[in-house]
Amino acid sequence: MTGARLLLAAFDAGGTVPPMLGVAAELVRRGHEVVVLADPTVGPSARAAGCAFTPWTTAPHFDSVADQTAAFAALEHGSPRERVQTARRFASGDATGRFADDVLRAARTHSPHALVVESMLPGLLIGALASGLPCAGLMANLYVRPVRGRPPLATSWSPGVSPLGRLRDAMALDGALLATRLMARPLNTVRARYGLPPVTDLFGQMDQLDRLLVLSSPGFDYPAPLPANVRYVGPQLDDPDWSSRAEDWRPDGDGPLVLVAMSSVYQRQTAMLQTVAAALGSLPVRAVITTGKAVHPRDVPARHNVRVVAAAPHREVLREAAVVVTHAGHGTVMKSLAAGVPLVCLPMGRDQRANARRVVRLSAGVQLTRRPTAGRIASAIRCVLDEPTFTANAHDAAQMLAAEARVQPSAADEIEALADQSYDAV
């Protein structure tokens, strides 16, 4: 089908935006109209994807990268008072209601056939569900809801295989489920204002979506029984539009190429980038370090064999790379594995330890602790370069991802099918 009108609502949390806009761009290529409702920081990228754009009006949002950086710094590394204030700014009942109001206002203005919303912000789901339109949630990482048979994502554990390990997993899961149930009461207070029935836990709204589309690989994740509306639709591998405007990224020399790809937004990563640059300067390799939007390249001094740039088209670099050094963000991990390139994972927080654990499970790379020395990083890079098993296993992962893509519907396929429901109802 062609000609559907779609509204995509997203929040600029950094790495979740490029895969969602990749889905939007594919829908535009298929002949659909897509309006992106998001932070002003997303506007240029949304338009580059061929979408119309409208900003949040009453909902909390980021007007600039500096605003985003300040919020992340306060939330993750600020004083207890700063953390509470920032959390309330985006996650209080008032903020949740303002997100819902903006989604409903955009739905009335643009009359979409279906809504597509980022699934991790409760207000977006409330607005989508209250609209009465077909709606899909996008999850631009691993499936985060706690489920039986899989340790909670925050633990970064592999599933226990012994009786003691399974007991550990069950106890952790029970604790996580209790925590999500305690969060349901304030959420239900907001839902009631929009005529929605109560849910039993924080993630219960996801079950009410027509589809919950996980932009990841079932083979990369651990198997577990999931709700009927959950679909793994494969990773979105497009680079963000701003990476294509980068300067020449090619480093001097003729050694194996190392790509360093850390977070594109603030995660207090400057010191880690400096340590990685020092490690690479001691090795007979060529390397390109991409600093992202929150770190200036001049803050990462490097030797002649290392080029430091704000951005580079990772898919292009990966065609030549022998190893990737990364914080293990989901997008970077998926792009690396899809290219058959092994990884050295240096997780800093968020979901990164869980992603790194799954890389290690596939034997497609190694994981180091949060504050490794330059010597340890250099040793890990040498290990991955010198041991061909890592590259072979990364190639196996690439074949797995390609095989999944051939047989499973994509996110665009699922959203088109959802929009068809709206056409059929007319």
C-alpha positions as CSV (number, residue, x, y, z in Angstrom):
1,M,0.0,0.0,0.0
2,T,1.1,3.6,-0.5
3,G,-0.2,7.0,0.7
4,A,-0.7,6.4,4.4
5,R,-0.3,9.3,6.8
6,L,1.7,8.4,9.8
7,L,2.7,10.3,13.0
8,L,6.0,9.3,14.6
9,A,6.5,10.6,18.2
10,A,10.0,10.4,19.6
11,F,12.1,11.9,22.4
12,D,15.8,12.8,21.8
13,A,17.5,10.4,24.1
14,G,20.5,10.1,21.7
15,G,21.0,6.7,20.2
16,T,17.3,5.8,19.9
17,V,16.7,8.6,17.4
18,P,18.7,7.4,14.3
19,P,17.1,4.0,14.2
20,M,13.6,5.5,14.5
21,L,14.3,8.0,11.8
22,G,15.7,5.2,9.7
23,V,12.3,3.5,9.9
24,A,10.6,6.8,9.0
25,A,12.9,7.2,6.0
26,E,12.0,3.8,4.7
27,L,8.3,4.5,5.0
28,V,8.8,7.7,3.1
29,R,10.7,5.8,0.4
30,R,7.6,3.5,0.1
31,G,5.4,6.5,-0.6
32,H,3.9,7.3,2.8
33,E,3.7,10.7,4.5
34,V,5.4,10.8,7.9
35,V,5.2,13.6,10.4
36,V,7.8,13.4,13.2
37,L,6.8,14.9,16.6
38,A,10.0,15.3,18.6
39,D,12.5,17.7,20.2
40,P,13.7,20.6,18.1
41,T,17.1,18.9,18.1
42,V,15.6,16.2,15.9
43,G,14.1,18.6,13.3
44,P,17.0,18.8,10.8
45,S,17.4,15.0,10.8
46,A,13.7,14.4,10.4
47,R,13.6,16.7,7.4
48,A,16.7,15.0,5.9
49,A,14.8,11.7,6.2
50,G,12.0,13.2,4.0
51,C,9.6,13.7,6.9
52,A,7.5,16.7,8.0
53,F,8.4,17.9,11.4
54,T,6.6,19.4,14.4
55,P,8.2,20.1,17.8
56,W,6.9,19.3,21.2
57,T,5.0,22.3,22.5
58,T,4.0,21.8,26.1
59,A,6.0,18.6,26.8
60,P,9.6,18.8,28.2
61,H,12.1,18.8,25.4
62,F,15.7,19.7,24.3
63,D,16.2,22.9,22.3
64,S,19.9,22.3,21.7
65,V,22.7,19.8,22.2
66,A,23.9,21.9,25.2
67,D,20.5,21.6,26.8
68,Q,20.5,17.8,26.3
69,T,24.0,17.5,27.6
70,A,23.2,19.5,30.8
71,A,20.1,17.3,31.4
72,F,22.0,14.0,31.0
73,A,24.9,15.3,33.2
74,A,22.5,16.2,35.9
75,L,20.5,13.0,35.7
76,E,23.4,10.6,35.6
77,H,26.2,12.4,37.4
78,G,24.7,15.3,39.3
79,S,24.0,15.7,43.0
80,P,21.0,13.9,44.5
81,R,19.0,17.1,44.3
82,E,19.9,17.7,40.6
83,R,19.0,14.1,39.7
84,V,15.5,14.4,41.4
85,Q,14.8,17.7,39.7
86,T,15.8,16.4,36.3
87,A,13.8,13.2,36.7
88,R,10.7,15.3,37.7
89,R,11.2,17.5,34.7
90,F,10.7,14.6,32.3
91,A,9.0,11.8,34.3
92,S,6.6,13.5,36.7
93,G,2.8,13.0,36.4
94,D,2.6,16.6,35.0
95,A,5.3,15.9,32.4
96,T,3.6,12.6,31.4
97,G,0.3,14.4,30.8
98,R,2.0,17.1,28.7
99,F,3.6,14.4,26.5
100,A,0.2,12.8,26.1
101,D,-1.5,16.2,25.3
102,D,1.1,16.9,22.6
103,V,0.6,13.5,21.0
104,L,-3.2,14.0,21.0
105,R,-2.9,17.5,19.6
106,A,-0.6,16.4,16.8
107,A,-3.0,13.5,16.0
108,R,-5.9,15.9,15.7
109,T,-3.9,18.3,13.5
110,H,-2.4,15.8,11.1
111,S,-5.2,13.1,11.1
112,P,-2.8,10.1,10.7
113,H,-4.0,6.6,9.8
114,A,-1.7,5.2,12.5
115,L,0.6,6.4,15.3
116,V,4.1,5.2,15.9
117,V,5.6,6.2,19.3
118,E,8.7,5.6,21.2
119,S,7.7,2.9,23.7
120,M,9.8,3.9,26.8
121,L,8.0,7.2,27.6
122,P,4.7,6.5,29.3
123,G,3.1,9.8,28.1
124,L,3.6,9.0,24.5
125,L,1.8,5.7,25.0
126,I,-1.0,7.3,26.9
127,G,-1.5,9.8,24.1
128,A,-1.4,7.2,21.4
129,L,-3.8,4.8,23.2
130,A,-6.2,7.7,24.0
131,S,-6.3,8.7,20.4
132,G,-8.2,5.5,19.5
133,L,-6.0,5.1,16.4
134,P,-4.0,2.0,15.5
135,C,-0.7,2.4,17.3
136,A,2.7,0.8,17.3
137,G,5.5,1.2,19.8
138,L,9.2,1.3,18.7
139,M,11.8,-0.1,21.0
140,A,15.2,0.9,19.6
141,N,17.2,-1.5,21.7
142,L,16.7,-4.8,23.5
143,Y,13.3,-5.7,24.9
144,V,13.4,-4.2,28.3
145,R,10.3,-5.4,30.0
146,P,11.1,-8.0,32.8
147,V,9.9,-11.5,31.6
148,R,10.2,-15.0,33.0
149,G,13.2,-17.0,31.6
150,R,15.4,-13.9,31.1
151,P,17.3,-12.0,33.8
152,P,16.2,-8.3,34.2
153,L,18.1,-6.2,31.6
154,A,19.6,-4.0,34.2
155,T,21.5,-6.9,35.8
156,S,23.4,-7.6,32.5
157,W,23.5,-11.3,33.6
158,S,23.4,-14.3,31.3
159,P,20.5,-16.6,32.1
160,G,21.3,-19.0,34.9
161,V,21.8,-22.7,34.0
162,S,22.2,-24.2,37.4
163,P,19.5,-24.5,40.0
164,L,21.2,-21.7,42.0
165,G,21.5,-19.5,38.9
166,R,17.9,-20.0,38.0
167,L,16.9,-19.1,41.6
168,R,19.0,-16.0,41.4
169,D,17.3,-15.0,38.1
170,A,13.8,-15.6,39.6
171,M,14.5,-13.5,42.7
172,A,15.9,-10.7,40.6
173,L,12.9,-10.9,38.3
174,D,10.4,-10.8,41.3
175,G,12.2,-7.7,42.6
176,A,12.0,-6.0,39.2
177,L,8.3,-6.8,38.8
178,L,7.5,-5.5,42.2
179,A,9.3,-2.2,41.4
180,T,7.3,-1.8,38.2
181,R,4.0,-2.5,40.0
182,L,4.8,0.2,42.6
183,M,5.3,2.6,39.7
184,A,1.8,1.9,38.3
185,R,-0.2,3.9,40.8
186,P,1.0,7.4,39.7
187,L,0.8,6.3,36.1
188,N,-2.8,5.2,36.5
189,T,-3.7,8.6,38.0
190,V,-2.6,10.1,34.7
191,R,-4.3,7.4,32.6
192,A,-7.6,8.0,34.3
193,R,-7.6,11.6,33.1
194,Y,-7.6,10.3,29.5
195,G,-10.3,7.7,30.1
196,L,-7.9,4.7,30.1
197,P,-8.3,1.8,32.5
198,P,-5.6,1.1,35.1
199,V,-2.6,-1.1,34.4
200,T,-0.9,-3.4,36.8
201,D,2.7,-2.3,36.2
202,L,4.8,0.4,34.6
203,F,5.1,-1.6,31.3
204,G,1.5,-2.8,31.1
205,Q,0.7,-0.1,28.6
206,M,2.9,-1.8,26.1
207,D,0.6,-4.8,26.0
208,Q,-2.2,-2.5,24.8
209,L,-0.4,-1.4,21.7
210,D,-1.4,-3.1,18.5
211,R,2.3,-3.9,17.9
212,L,5.5,-3.4,19.9
213,L,8.3,-3.4,17.4
214,V,11.8,-4.3,18.8
215,L,14.5,-3.0,16.6
216,S,16.9,-5.8,17.5
217,S,17.7,-9.4,16.7
218,P,16.0,-12.4,18.4
219,G,19.3,-14.3,17.8
220,F,21.2,-11.6,19.6
221,D,18.9,-11.5,22.6
222,Y,18.1,-14.4,25.0
223,P,15.0,-16.5,24.2
224,A,12.0,-16.0,26.4
225,P,8.2,-16.1,26.1
226,L,6.9,-12.7,25.1
227,P,3.5,-11.0,24.8
228,A,1.7,-11.7,21.6
229,N,2.0,-8.2,20.2
230,V,5.9,-8.1,20.5
231,R,7.7,-8.4,17.2
232,Y,11.5,-8.5,16.7
233,V,11.9,-6.6,13.4
234,G,15.7,-6.5,13.1
235,P,18.1,-3.6,13.7
236,Q,17.9,-0.4,11.8
237,L,21.4,0.0,10.3
238,D,21.3,3.5,8.6
239,D,23.8,6.1,9.8
240,P,22.4,9.4,11.1
241,D,22.3,12.1,8.4
242,W,24.9,14.3,10.2
243,S,27.6,11.6,9.9
244,S,27.6,11.9,6.1
245,R,28.7,15.5,6.4
246,A,31.9,14.6,8.2
247,E,35.4,15.5,7.1
248,D,37.8,12.9,5.7
249,W,38.0,10.2,8.3
250,R,40.9,8.1,6.8
251,P,43.9,7.9,9.1
252,D,47.5,7.6,7.8
253,G,49.4,4.3,7.6
254,D,48.7,0.8,6.4
255,G,47.9,-1.2,9.6
256,P,44.6,-2.8,10.4
257,L,41.8,-0.2,10.8
258,V,40.2,0.3,14.2
259,L,36.9,2.2,14.6
260,V,36.2,3.8,17.9
261,A,32.6,4.6,18.3
262,M,31.4,5.8,21.7
263,S,28.1,7.5,22.7
264,S,27.0,10.3,20.4
265,V,25.5,12.2,23.3
266,Y,26.9,13.1,26.7
267,Q,27.9,10.2,28.9
268,R,31.0,11.7,30.6
269,Q,33.1,9.9,28.0
270,T,35.9,12.3,27.3
271,A,38.4,10.6,29.7
272,M,37.5,7.2,28.2
273,L,38.2,8.5,24.7
274,Q,41.5,9.9,25.8
275,T,42.5,6.6,27.3
276,V,41.5,4.7,24.1
277,A,43.5,7.2,22.0
278,A,46.5,6.5,24.2
279,A,46.1,2.8,23.8
280,L,45.8,3.1,20.0
281,G,48.9,5.2,19.9
282,S,50.9,2.3,21.2
283,L,49.7,-0.2,18.6
284,P,50.7,-0.8,14.9
285,V,47.2,0.1,13.7
286,R,45.3,2.9,12.0
287,A,42.3,4.2,13.9
288,V,39.5,6.7,13.5
289,I,37.8,8.0,16.7
290,T,34.3,9.5,16.3
291,T,33.6,11.7,19.3
292,G,29.9,12.4,18.7
293,K,28.0,15.6,19.4
294,A,28.9,16.0,23.0
295,V,32.7,15.9,22.8
296,H,34.9,18.2,20.7
297,P,37.7,16.3,18.8
298,R,40.3,18.7,20.1
299,D,39.6,17.3,23.6
300,V,41.0,14.0,22.5
301,P,44.7,14.3,21.6
302,A,46.1,11.4,19.6
303,R,49.2,10.3,17.8
304,H,49.7,10.4,14.0
305,N,48.1,6.9,13.4
306,V,44.8,8.0,15.0
307,R,42.4,10.5,13.3
308,V,39.8,12.1,15.6
309,V,36.7,13.5,14.1
310,A,33.2,14.5,15.3
311,A,31.5,12.0,13.1
312,A,32.0,9.5,10.2
313,P,29.7,7.3,8.2
314,H,30.1,4.1,10.3
315,R,28.8,1.8,7.6
316,E,31.5,3.0,5.3
317,V,34.2,2.7,7.9
318,L,33.0,-0.8,8.9
319,R,33.7,-2.1,5.4
320,E,37.4,-1.7,6.1
321,A,37.5,-2.0,9.9
322,A,39.2,-5.0,11.6
323,V,37.8,-4.2,15.1
324,V,35.5,-1.8,16.8
325,V,36.1,-0.3,20.2
326,T,32.8,0.9,21.6
327,H,30.7,1.7,24.7
328,A,28.4,-1.1,23.4
329,G,25.4,1.0,22.6
330,H,22.9,-1.1,20.8
331,G,23.1,0.7,17.5
332,T,26.9,0.5,17.3
333,V,26.9,-3.2,18.3
334,M,24.3,-4.1,15.7
335,K,26.1,-2.2,12.9
336,S,29.4,-3.9,13.8
337,L,28.0,-7.4,13.9
338,A,26.0,-6.8,10.7
339,A,29.3,-5.9,9.1
340,G,31.0,-9.0,10.6
341,V,33.5,-6.9,12.7
342,P,34.4,-8.0,16.2
343,L,34.2,-5.7,19.2
344,V,36.1,-4.5,22.3
345,C,33.3,-3.4,24.6
346,L,33.8,-0.6,27.2
347,P,30.3,-0.2,28.7
348,M,29.7,3.0,30.6
349,G,26.1,2.6,31.7
350,R,22.4,2.4,30.6
351,D,21.9,-0.9,28.6
352,Q,25.5,-1.2,27.5
353,R,26.6,-3.9,29.9
354,A,23.7,-6.1,28.7
355,N,24.7,-5.5,25.1
356,A,28.3,-6.3,25.8
357,R,27.3,-9.5,27.6
358,R,25.5,-10.7,24.5
359,V,28.5,-9.9,22.3
360,V,30.6,-12.1,24.6
361,R,27.9,-14.8,24.5
362,L,28.4,-14.9,20.7
363,S,32.2,-14.9,21.2
364,A,32.3,-12.0,18.8
365,G,34.3,-9.7,21.1
366,V,35.5,-9.0,24.6
367,Q,34.3,-6.8,27.5
368,L,36.4,-4.7,29.8
369,T,35.5,-3.1,33.1
370,R,34.2,0.5,33.3
371,R,37.6,2.2,33.9
372,P,40.3,0.1,32.1
373,T,43.8,1.5,31.6
374,A,45.3,2.2,28.2
375,G,47.4,-0.9,28.6
376,R,44.4,-3.1,29.2
377,I,42.6,-1.6,26.2
378,A,45.6,-2.1,24.0
379,S,45.9,-5.7,25.1
380,A,42.2,-6.3,24.4
381,I,42.6,-4.8,20.9
382,R,45.6,-7.0,20.2
383,C,43.8,-10.1,21.4
384,V,40.8,-9.5,19.1
385,L,43.1,-8.7,16.1
386,D,45.4,-11.7,16.7
387,E,42.7,-14.3,17.5
388,P,40.8,-15.2,14.2
389,T,38.0,-16.8,16.1
390,F,36.6,-13.4,17.1
391,T,36.3,-12.3,13.4
392,A,34.9,-15.7,12.4
393,N,32.2,-15.5,15.0
394,A,31.4,-11.9,14.1
395,H,30.9,-13.1,10.5
396,D,28.6,-15.8,11.8
397,A,26.6,-13.1,13.6
398,A,26.4,-11.1,10.3
399,Q,25.0,-14.2,8.5
400,M,22.5,-14.7,11.3
401,L,21.3,-11.1,11.0
402,A,21.0,-11.4,7.2
403,A,19.1,-14.6,7.5
404,E,16.6,-13.1,10.0
405,A,16.1,-10.1,7.7
406,R,15.2,-12.4,4.8
407,V,12.3,-14.1,6.7
408,Q,11.0,-11.7,9.3
409,P,8.9,-8.6,8.5
410,S,10.7,-5.3,8.9
411,A,9.4,-2.4,11.1
412,A,8.2,-0.7,7.9
413,D,6.3,-3.9,6.9
414,E,4.6,-4.0,10.3
415,I,3.6,-0.3,10.3
416,E,2.2,-0.6,6.8
417,A,0.1,-3.6,7.9
418,L,-1.1,-1.5,10.9
419,A,-2.1,1.5,8.6
420,D,-4.0,-1.0,6.5
421,Q,-6.3,-1.6,9.5
422,S,-7.2,2.1,9.4
423,Y,-8.0,2.0,5.7
424,D,-10.1,-1.1,6.2
425,A,-12.1,0.6,8.9
426,V,-13.0,3.6,6.7
